[in-house]
Amino acid sequence: LGRIGTKTFLYYLTTSLFAIIIGLTLTNMIQPGAGVNLGMQESFDHSKLQTPGSPADILIRMIPLNPFNAAASGDMLGIIFFAIFLGIGITRIDSKHSEVLRNFFNSAFEVMMNITQIVIKLAPLGVLGLITKAVATSGFGLFAAVGKYMLTIAGGLSIHFFIVLPLLFYFFTGKNPRKHYSAMASALATAFSTSSSNATLPVTMRCVEKNAGVSNKVSSFVLPMGATINMDGTALYECAGVLFISQVLGFDLTFSNQLTIVITALLASIGAAGIPSAGLVMIFIVTQAVGFQDADVAIIVGTMLAVDRPLDMMRTMVNIFSDSIGASIIAHSEGESLYEN
């Protein structure tokens, strides 16, 4: 499991980075948020944005001097870094003590997810108010920008789904990617309809084991981990969404700002829950890491939420397809034969 775990982590890290780069490239090229006038550009205070400095400065800033101060000040990179190392530390202590901590954090996580679900259910009322204000301020020009934003996200997800992942599959297994699309058909349909990686997990495991020929040893380790931390579609969406927000606000993010987005989107996607619209909730982590205040982006994110459902369905398909590709590649590297029947 140590060898398989290392391969799994490297695969998930690589594909998420590919997805983020695709999202950044397309959003910088298409500029879906450029030219929108919400009346906020003049009032937006650019001095509030973080000045990350060099890539080395960003990595150093990830390590908090005081994790409690990082939590109080909203230092998202520091919070995520501390959370990762806290998790590593919990796995290394005696099971009697680690079980108590795991139960505590799992319970806290479930409580927060329930609160998040309640907020998401009430969100349409808030979205109605935000969109009404946006239309009153800028007319219907914002909807044209949101349409371009949707096409940008859909285009990036399609590139990752139809080009990047199949090429990885063919390069590492030598098998025809069409076979894998056919094998995963029912899992993809479930992902599209539920928008939940966790709800799709049993179907994904069945498709990978019965249709692709991956052993239960590999699938039972790789796929549950993937449903938790491998969110290629979510990572692409978060970085592209933050760039869209900055364009609507009329602010050009520097290379260092965009590098901060890459790192934070990668870490935030790892922590995103496999539930509907979790990616949109996590986008606030990325905006805060760059320096945008929640009040500055509320109207824009509210408009994004209005069109999030179809994008969420596409993101989930990309997420679980990437998981299945990873399971197949790792199984092949372990000497297993794929698609023999």
Helices and strands as residue ranges (DSSP letters): H 2-30, G 46-48, H 55-61, H 67-73, H 76-91, H 95-138, H 141-159, I 160-164, H 165-173, H 177-183, H 185-194, H 197-206, I 207-211, H 216-229, H 232-248, H 255-271, H 278-290, H 294-306, H 308-333
